[in-house]
Amino acid sequence: MSRYIPNTYNNHRAARLFGRFAVGFVIAVVLLAISLFFGLRRYIVYTPDGLKLEIPWLEEAAGE
């Protein structure tokens, strides 16, 4: 009597592909957040009320 044993590599292929995609997406989001933090760091202003982000090109558009 032989017992059917499915090919386990093919059964986990989709999960492995999704896992790689998820890890890549998380790494991309973390890198984007870090680059935004360091890129916008010069526009952070400390006030008595707290932190304020003053971006010059957004203030000009709002003043029109």
KATAUR-V696667 format. One record per helix or strand. SS is the DSSP state (~ for helix, > for strand). FROM is the first residue (numbers start at 1). TO is the last residue. If there is no record, write none. Layout:
ss:SS from:FROM to:TO
ss:SS from:FROM to:TO
This chain:
ss:~ from:8 to:11
ss:~ from:13 to:39
ss:~ from:41 to:43
ss:> from:44 to:47
ss:> from:50 to:53
ss:~ from:56 to:63
